[in-house]
Every structure is written in C-alpha cells, then in structure tokens.
Amino acid sequence: MSERPVRNLPVQTALEAWAAGKDARTFSNVLRQCVAGELLLDISASTFADPEAGFQQGDTLALGKQVDAAGKELLVAFTSNERLSAYRRGERFLSLAQPAWSVLAEAMSRADGLALDPGDDALLIAYSEELRGQVTEEPGRNAALKNALVDRDLPWPQFLALLTQSSVVYVGVDAAQGAVPSAVGADGALLHPVFTSPAEVFAWSPELTARGTTVAQVARVAREDGYAGLLVDPAGPSATIRLDEVER
C-alpha cells in the first residue's frame, strides 16, 4: 500500500493533448508515456487486518475496476493522488503505487482493458487488444530504457549498455514504400530512428508500421545506408547515439 504522493507528469501532459484532440497520434502518445514512471491503483475495497503492516496472509487485495456500456471490465488507474481522490468524490481511499508498465500488464491479463484517470475530462480507455498493439504483451521489456530517457539519471556508458543489451527494439516502416523514414539531428546529420515500443513509433508517425528488431541490426543497416547515428525515441525524450558508440 502507498499513501505517498504520486504524480506522473508526462502521462498527465499526454492526457491533456488527448483531451484536446483525440486521434491515433495522441492515443499512442499517452500509452508510450505509460511505460515509465508510476500509476496509482485504487485498492479501497481491499481488506487488511492491519493496514499499517501492509499486505499479509489472510488479507484480500481488491483492484478497483469499472464496467463499460458493452460489459467490458476495465482496470482503473490514476496519474496522481488528487485524481484518484476526485474519482472517489472525497471518500477515504487506499491506493497502491505501481510501475506504470505493470499496470498496463495487469490491465491486459486480469481485465479487458484500462481506464486511465476516470472521472477526469482527459479519461482514456484502452482495451486489451489495443494495449497489445501499442506496448506488446511485455510492456516492461524496455521500461528501464524508457525511464532512463525520461529521468536522465544514468551515466552515458550505462545508458549505452542498457540500449545495446535490449533484446527487442522497433523501427517504423512505411508500408507503401517499404522503407524506414530517416530523422535529422540538430547538426543536420541523418539519423536512423529506433523506438522502445510500437507506441513510440505511432506517436512519431501514426502511418508507420512497427517492426521488432535489434540495436545491432539497426546499426548495421544505418552503417550501410550512410547514417551518422541512431535517434532513440524521436517523439521525445530522445537520445542521439553515434554509430561507433553502438558498434563498440
């Protein structure tokens, strides 16, 4: 259990953009941000022998859910304590802070989808099939890398190691042309885009198809095609990597 303050500002900012204009790009923009940081679950219906001691044998943990008009059961999650409090209309509540990616996984495995910040004008509903298409069955696979891009708290060598050791990254393919669009760095150099999730691809360009690959494969293609380096998550926060840094 957690009563400590939680506020996932990147997700809140993405939800504001979604509320202002609901389309494929703003939808993906919210879900790509949900791979990093924390979200709150409503566990007010749980029973605890001693709430101060946390979850113990015999206690019952109940995750808050709601049912939509079609009878779909949605896990409810919140970007801050304030938004959960507003949803509960001032009633006492219990919350559980979890890595945001694990909330996405929970919504896919134990519900029919996710209702993010219900009760707020920026409510986003994503069904399980949509979640799988945006963040895959394993939304936590690149969570450490996404968090590093957001928090900027890793020394560069550690960030490079995290990137190159990723089992799967994604490229965006233009299906009509069968090509991977390039990005342009601050110095005008051509860079090969690489993404930490399919949602990152769609938030950058909704018309692209996300294809899984490896950093080594992307670097090889980038070298063959004359790129100067890689641009990780070009929708931002992003990082520019020189090819020799990857190849080492």
SVG drawing of the C-alpha trace seen along z (x, -y; Angstrom):
<svg xmlns="http://www.w3.org/2000/svg" viewBox="-24 -22 58 38">
<polyline fill="none" stroke="black" stroke-width="0.4" points="0.0,0.0 1.1,-3.5 -0.3,-6.9 2.9,-8.7 2.3,-11.4 2.4,-10.2 2.2,-12.4 3.1,-11.1 3.5,-14.4 4.5,-13.0 1.3,-10.9 -0.8,-13.8 0.6,-16.1 -0.1,-13.4 -3.7,-13.1 -4.2,-16.8 -3.2,-16.5 -5.5,-13.6 -8.4,-15.5 -7.7,-18.5 -7.6,-16.3 -8.4,-12.6 -6.7,-10.8 -4.3,-8.0 -1.2,-10.0 -2.4,-11.4 -3.7,-8.0 -0.3,-6.4 1.4,-9.3 -0.4,-8.5 0.4,-4.8 4.1,-5.3 4.4,-7.5 2.7,-4.8 5.8,-2.6 7.7,-4.9 7.1,-6.3 4.3,-5.1 0.5,-5.0 -1.9,-4.5 -4.4,-1.7 -7.5,-2.0 -7.5,0.7 -10.2,-0.8 -12.3,2.4 -9.4,4.5 -9.5,5.9 -6.4,5.7 -6.1,7.0 -3.5,4.2 -3.3,1.6 -0.2,0.1 1.6,3.5 0.8,3.9 -0.4,7.0 -0.3,10.1 -1.6,13.7 -5.4,13.7 -5.8,10.2 -7.7,9.5 -6.3,7.3 -9.1,5.9 -8.2,3.8 -10.6,1.1 -12.4,1.7 -15.4,0.4 -17.6,1.9 -18.3,0.0 -21.5,-0.1 -20.6,3.1 -20.0,5.0 -16.2,4.9 -14.3,4.8 -11.7,2.1 -8.9,1.7 -8.9,-1.8 -5.6,-3.7 -4.7,-7.2 -1.8,-9.6 -2.0,-11.3 -3.5,-11.0 -5.6,-14.1 -7.2,-12.5 -7.9,-9.3 -9.4,-11.4 -11.7,-13.2 -12.8,-9.9 -13.7,-8.7 -15.5,-12.1 -13.7,-12.8 -14.3,-9.4 -11.5,-7.8 -9.5,-5.6 -6.5,-3.2 -4.0,-3.4 -1.2,-1.2 1.6,-2.8 2.9,-0.5 5.3,-0.9 3.2,-2.2 4.2,0.6 3.0,3.2 -0.4,1.5 -0.6,2.0 0.3,5.6 -2.3,6.1 -5.0,4.5 -4.2,7.0 -4.0,10.1 -6.7,9.5 -9.2,7.2 -10.5,6.3 -8.5,3.1 -7.6,-0.1 -9.5,-3.2 -6.9,-5.9 -7.9,-8.8 -11.7,-8.0 -13.7,-10.9 -11.4,-13.4 -12.1,-15.1 -8.9,-13.6 -10.1,-10.0 -8.5,-7.5 -9.8,-4.0 -7.6,-1.4 -8.8,2.2 -6.5,5.2 -6.1,5.7 -5.2,2.0 -2.7,2.3 -1.0,5.3 -0.7,3.4 0.8,0.4 3.1,1.8 3.1,5.6 2.4,8.4 5.6,7.4 5.3,3.6 8.1,3.7 10.7,5.1 12.2,1.7 10.8,-0.1 14.3,-0.6 15.5,-2.2 12.4,-4.4 12.8,-5.5 16.4,-6.4 15.4,-8.6 12.8,-10.4 14.8,-10.7 18.2,-11.4 19.8,-9.9 22.2,-7.3 25.8,-7.9 26.3,-7.7 28.2,-4.4 25.4,-2.7 22.8,-4.1 24.6,-2.8 24.9,0.6 21.2,0.6 20.4,-0.3 22.7,2.3 21.6,5.1 17.9,4.6 16.5,7.8 14.0,6.1 13.7,2.5 11.5,1.3 11.7,-0.5 9.0,-2.3 8.4,-1.1 6.5,-2.9 4.5,0.0 3.7,-1.7 7.3,-2.4 8.9,0.5 11.3,-2.0 12.3,-3.3 12.0,-7.1 15.0,-8.9 15.4,-11.6 17.6,-14.7 19.8,-15.6 20.5,-19.1 23.6,-19.3 21.7,-18.3 23.1,-14.8 20.8,-11.9 19.9,-9.6 18.2,-6.2 15.2,-6.2 14.9,-3.4 12.0,-3.0 11.5,-1.5 7.9,-0.4 5.4,-0.3 3.6,-3.2 6.7,-5.3 6.6,-4.6 2.9,-5.6 3.3,-8.7 6.1,-9.9 4.2,-8.9 0.8,-7.0 1.1,-5.9 4.1,-3.7 4.2,0.0 6.2,1.0 8.6,3.9 10.7,5.6 14.5,5.9 17.7,5.5 20.0,2.5 22.9,4.3 20.7,4.9 19.6,1.3 23.3,0.1 24.3,2.4 21.6,1.0 22.4,-2.5 26.1,-2.0 25.2,-0.5 22.9,-3.4 25.3,-6.1 23.5,-7.3 25.6,-9.2 23.9,-7.5 20.7,-6.5 18.0,-8.6 16.2,-6.8 12.5,-7.6 12.4,-10.7 9.0,-11.8 10.9,-12.6 12.5,-12.4 15.2,-11.2 18.9,-10.4 21.3,-10.6 23.9,-7.8 26.9,-7.8 27.3,-4.6 30.8,-3.9 29.4,-4.1 26.9,-1.4 29.4,0.8 31.9,0.8"/>
</svg>
